[in-house]
């Protein structure tokens, strides 16, 4: 009933994050109804991005140049190195405009269940970068999940041999958060890490 | 910080239904990580579909051929014409395999607020098709929403001049539905339209 080309398109769209067969059908129709304004530009943008985007050999960020525009920027603070799990975390931190050092993208977290060890991530490369004399502080900015915190502990153990200060993001009540909606873990951490006003 | 090509891609992805800036970023990363298996095939599928998919001049369905494969199928029941709001509704009904007649896609519902009148939809074309001598029944399969039902009433008024039986989908408790979760409107309709067991 549906043409093969539409079915093929729906199948591919359903593999996008957050999409299933039903939402992919909706997206396919939306695209076909906005052919010139969205569908063709998207096809082109996908093709171009697939061609020009490369992984940065230094920090494992994605950019059109290698090293990426952050690593190639001499004006940043060489003494700080921020470890993130994924490129989306790098983007999120970069958007704040607060951090002016360099990044290192791990590409995931350690997971005994999924058989992901330090060699599967860019951990050896990270330890090598942390040994560089100009690096004074390594900021572990991993998710406050079990996997993230396990990885953070493993990394801070590894980094003890390097001559750097290892820090991690503060944990507590998020800005705008309401105390009666917070889980026990967050409130316990926030209480324990309380600060003088 | 993010390359222009990625930003452009994210901007286009954020215009897909159900996507916002954040989910579009996640989708862009997912695509870049699955470049050969998903990103390039999707770019190609979008381009091909944009080229070959056309609107059926008879029922306003989308297909690679005009008239579409449903309208071109001589084996279907010419006496039945099913009116749907959108192509996705046509796909949903066609998937049941129960309906063997032909379709007519309105392309929306009447809406005084949005200024959508009968001429903006394919209503004149529908009335013309309903006048054809072989058509005996017009099934109005519009959404059970206010806009859908307003349009259904308008259409059944218009169709009174044509020599056809006008029917609409049954309304009631959906299969698998739990009575204590149903809204008042559904239960009222289900009670009023009760059937002998």
HADDOCK unambig.tbl for C-alpha pairs under 7 A between the chains (distance, minus, plus):
assign (segid A and resid 1 and name CA) (segid B and resid 69 and name CA) 6.66 0.50 0.50
assign (segid A and resid 1 and name CA) (segid B and resid 70 and name CA) 6.74 0.50 0.50
assign (segid A and resid 2 and name CA) (segid B and resid 63 and name CA) 6.71 0.50 0.50
assign (segid A and resid 3 and name CA) (segid B and resid 63 and name CA) 5.46 0.50 0.50
assign (segid A and resid 3 and name CA) (segid B and resid 64 and name CA) 6.01 0.50 0.50
assign (segid A and resid 5 and name CA) (segid B and resid 49 and name CA) 5.77 0.50 0.50
assign (segid A and resid 6 and name CA) (segid B and resid 49 and name CA) 6.43 0.50 0.50
assign (segid A and resid 9 and name CA) (segid B and resid 42 and name CA) 6.87 0.50 0.50
assign (segid A and resid 9 and name CA) (segid B and resid 45 and name CA) 5.55 0.50 0.50
assign (segid A and resid 9 and name CA) (segid B and resid 46 and name CA) 6.65 0.50 0.50
assign (segid A and resid 12 and name CA) (segid B and resid 38 and name CA) 6.78 0.50 0.50
assign (segid A and resid 12 and name CA) (segid B and resid 42 and name CA) 6.06 0.50 0.50
assign (segid A and resid 16 and name CA) (segid B and resid 27 and name CA) 6.15 0.50 0.50
assign (segid A and resid 17 and name CA) (segid B and resid 27 and name CA) 5.82 0.50 0.50
assign (segid A and resid 27 and name CA) (segid B and resid 16 and name CA) 6.14 0.50 0.50
assign (segid A and resid 27 and name CA) (segid B and resid 17 and name CA) 5.82 0.50 0.50
assign (segid A and resid 32 and name CA) (segid B and resid 50 and name CA) 6.65 0.50 0.50
assign (segid A and resid 35 and name CA) (segid B and resid 50 and name CA) 6.22 0.50 0.50
assign (segid A and resid 38 and name CA) (segid B and resid 12 and name CA) 6.80 0.50 0.50
assign (segid A and resid 39 and name CA) (segid B and resid 46 and name CA) 6.42 0.50 0.50
assign (segid A and resid 39 and name CA) (segid B and resid 50 and name CA) 6.85 0.50 0.50
assign (segid A and resid 40 and name CA) (segid B and resid 46 and name CA) 6.96 0.50 0.50
assign (segid A and resid 40 and name CA) (segid B and resid 47 and name CA) 6.10 0.50 0.50
assign (segid A and resid 40 and name CA) (segid B and resid 50 and name CA) 6.83 0.50 0.50
assign (segid A and resid 42 and name CA) (segid B and resid 9 and name CA) 6.89 0.50 0.50
assign (segid A and resid 42 and name CA) (segid B and resid 12 and name CA) 6.07 0.50 0.50
assign (segid A and resid 43 and name CA) (segid B and resid 43 and name CA) 4.27 0.50 0.50
assign (segid A and resid 43 and name CA) (segid B and resid 44 and name CA) 6.76 0.50 0.50
assign (segid A and resid 43 and name CA) (segid B and resid 46 and name CA) 5.48 0.50 0.50
assign (segid A and resid 43 and name CA) (segid B and resid 47 and name CA) 5.71 0.50 0.50
assign (segid A and resid 44 and name CA) (segid B and resid 43 and name CA) 6.75 0.50 0.50
assign (segid A and resid 45 and name CA) (segid B and resid 9 and name CA) 5.54 0.50 0.50
assign (segid A and resid 46 and name CA) (segid B and resid 9 and name CA) 6.65 0.50 0.50
assign (segid A and resid 46 and name CA) (segid B and resid 39 and name CA) 6.44 0.50 0.50
assign (segid A and resid 46 and name CA) (segid B and resid 40 and name CA) 6.99 0.50 0.50
assign (segid A and resid 46 and name CA) (segid B and resid 43 and name CA) 5.47 0.50 0.50
assign (segid A and resid 47 and name CA) (segid B and resid 40 and name CA) 6.12 0.50 0.50
assign (segid A and resid 47 and name CA) (segid B and resid 43 and name CA) 5.71 0.50 0.50
assign (segid A and resid 49 and name CA) (segid B and resid 5 and name CA) 5.77 0.50 0.50
assign (segid A and resid 49 and name CA) (segid B and resid 6 and name CA) 6.44 0.50 0.50
assign (segid A and resid 50 and name CA) (segid B and resid 32 and name CA) 6.64 0.50 0.50
assign (segid A and resid 50 and name CA) (segid B and resid 35 and name CA) 6.21 0.50 0.50
assign (segid A and resid 50 and name CA) (segid B and resid 39 and name CA) 6.84 0.50 0.50
assign (segid A and resid 50 and name CA) (segid B and resid 40 and name CA) 6.83 0.50 0.50
assign (segid A and resid 63 and name CA) (segid B and resid 2 and name CA) 6.71 0.50 0.50
assign (segid A and resid 63 and name CA) (segid B and resid 3 and name CA) 5.45 0.50 0.50
assign (segid A and resid 64 and name CA) (segid B and resid 3 and name CA) 6.01 0.50 0.50
assign (segid A and resid 69 and name CA) (segid B and resid 1 and name CA) 6.66 0.50 0.50
assign (segid A and resid 70 and name CA) (segid B and resid 1 and name CA) 6.74 0.50 0.50
